[in-house]
Amino acid sequence: MDEMNNEKSIAPELSGSFPAPGIFEVGANHHELVPAADGPLPIEGRLRKAPLRVPENYEECSGFTLFGRRIRTLLYSTDVAAIRNSNADAIFAVYPFTAQPAITAALLTVAEAPLFVGVGGGTTTGRRAAELAAVSEMQGAAGVVLNSPATVEMVTQVVSTVDIPVVATITRFDNDAAEKVQAGARIINVAAGRRTPEVIAELRTAFPALPIIATGGKDDETAAATIAAGANALIWAPPSVVELQRDMMVRYREKAEAAAEEAGEERPVATVVPDITDMPVADVPTGVVESVPPEVEKAVQIGEEDFVSPYRGRLPRLPFFGRRAR
């Protein structure tokens, strides 16, 4: 009881040195307080971060659950550098070539999120697509994607082969799309271009509990319309590595020029070297090409009459084959 009384008597005196309940200190300054509802600070390395961040409005998707994991965003890329440096919930690795297990293995090596890999539907069909799906499952893929030309029979064959979800791509909502769902496609990828929100709305009306994914479009308005139509997750196509590298080099050059101007250095002037590859002969500057006088060039030449073979008169005469020697 005495200890409790001491705690009660001390608490008011030290109340100013401890944060209030539900609040913790962050940052360098002790007066910076953040509500506990915001959660702990994000953890990132000094060098390794996730520079490819999906648009913030993509997080408004309701998402779908895949093996206990919530999926709201998918990164549409097969670039291993982009896959490794993205914060997307999953990877959507579909490429316009014949599916190959070696490519799937390379993507799984760098992917830290569930990987959906394409196994055919257009060029690759039938038994080969089903076998590729089985190999992808054994390699560790979280799902397989069939392109829009895939038939209902092909969807049925792949579904009966693998235990991971099969993603069927559709370009419009019709009887064929409905039959793919009934055949066992667990996720539908809507790729209808400008009509994507309209197709999603029709599909959502027919299948209220079906997971639907689609691309987010080029701007926030298109993404918002796709989400409002009923998409559970959005696919984001990141900028290419070439574009990112170009932007980085622009920043580096601007930083170097700003540092040089601040130091008072003059901008270096490059020395112009004449290029003689595209110049006419008459425009070649004097001294660039050293010419040889005609009389010297003629004197150093060796004609046929001046050349004497060291083996002259020493080689025996051989008879022609097929003829008798005379």
Secondary structure, DSSP 8 states (H G I E B T S, - for coil): -HHHHHHHHHHHHHGGGS--TTEEE-SSSTT-EEEGGG-S-----SS----B---GGGGGS--EEETTEEE-EEEE---HHHHHTB--SEEEE--SS---HHHHHHHHHH--S-EEEEEESSSS-HHHHHHHHHHHHHHT-SEEEE-TT--HHHHHHHHTT-SS-EEEEESS-SHHHHHHHHHT--EEEE--GGGHHHHHHHHHHH-TT--EEEE--SSHHHHHHHHHHT-SEEEE----HHHHHHHHHHHHHHHHHHHHHHTT------------SSS-GGGS-TTTS----HHHHHHH---TTT---TTTTTS-----TTS---
